[in-house]
Amino acid sequence: MVRFAEFFSGIGLVREAIEPLGWECVFANDIAPEKARMYTDRFGSNHLLVDDINRLTLSDLPDDLDLLTASFPCIDLSLAGNRRGLAGEHSGTVWPFLDLTADVVSNRTAPKALLLENVTGFVTSHGGRDLEEVCQRIGELGYLIDLVVVDAKWFTPQSRPRLFVVALRQDLVPCPLPPTDDVTRLRTAAIRSFQASHRGIAFFESSLPEPPQRAPKRLVDVLERVPANDESWWPEDRVNALRDAMHERHAFRIGELLLGKRDGVATMYRRVRRGRTVGELRSDTIAGCLRTANGGSSVQFLVDCRGDRPRIRPLTGLEYARLQGAGDFPINVGRRQAQSGFGDAVCVPAVSWLVDNAFGFLLQELPRSEPVQTRFADERLDPVAAGS
């Protein structure tokens, strides 16, 4: 069985995604005790180290690691954050992760693969300089790099596009070729522009299949049956006050839901516009991107118009889990902690799909009968040397 270590493990949804494929988690690290509680409820504590990644050393890691994953914090890279980039306190923790990776490469057998995950804003952060520095560092460690965007909405009813940095050790890529210029759902115009302007980076293009077009379920399919007298439902006067303050576009959407359109349900964020709190509804049949439950604008609410009037409540922890494709995950914490745990995690089937298709051949005991199809960004690079 191939062995992996997950950094910034959170509640463990990377592990949830790839252990069923045949990967064995032998190390996990996160700094947050509240997330660690959810992690241990699911997986136990044998391989989990709760500590600041800046304090970790090579001696903390087990030997013979085939894959390292890192879903490092997005706050300094996201539109909802402060855009300080990798100089920020949170997103900048990718650097100690890469330092640890360098120690493993220099002193042990280099892992076969790396997988980094973050928001799509990583591509353009600081004019692309942040991603450039990360890719250069990974390339210097002897890896070829693919950049892909995978959206949760192809697998679950949640809009959640994420950038994945997929890296394979050079000796595992026998036929490196330059990437195409084709813009696809997986490789967006922003990615192609970045690759075209950074031809000195050892990019490769893994032979990924076409992802699903859309999730098999809609928002309505993942909702819990919450009793009408549950205290999470807003009082009618509060619903009416928010509805009266809505922009006419969002008020109109409530009218449509009451008529039965889009299954009669939608998710809503609360926003402060011109000094007042308003509700903004999605206009489709999926949820918005889940986030940690820090601040009123981060929590997602259900607007349920399947009766004769709109009702509003926060999405439950179980609904967050289902939207992340982790519906069987045990939830023994309060709603806000569950929202934060799942909101700051990855979409399980999205990661499973990517790892299965990008790294699945590593599970085989014998080499593939056909080479992995890869493409270098710079045709001047020597493919024979790159494969050595």
Secondary structure, DSSP 8 states (H G I E B T S, - for coil): -EEEEEES-TTSHHHHHHGGGTEEEEEEEES-HHHHHHHHHHH-STTEEES-GGG--GGGS-S---EEEE----TTTSTTS---GGGSTTGGGHHHHHHHHHHHHHHS---SEEEEEEEGGGGTGGGGHHHHHHHHHHHHTTEEEEEEEEEGGGTSSB--EEEEEEEEEGGG-SB---------SSS-HHHHHHHHT-TTS-B---------SS-SS-GGGG-----TT-TTS--HHHHHHHHHHS-HHHHHHHHHHHTTGGGGEEEEEEEEETTEEEEEE-SSSSB-----S-STTTS-EEEE-SSSS-EEEE--HHHHHHHTT-TT----S-HHHHHHHHHTS--HHHHHHHHHHHHGGGG-SS--SS--B---S-TTS-HHHHT-
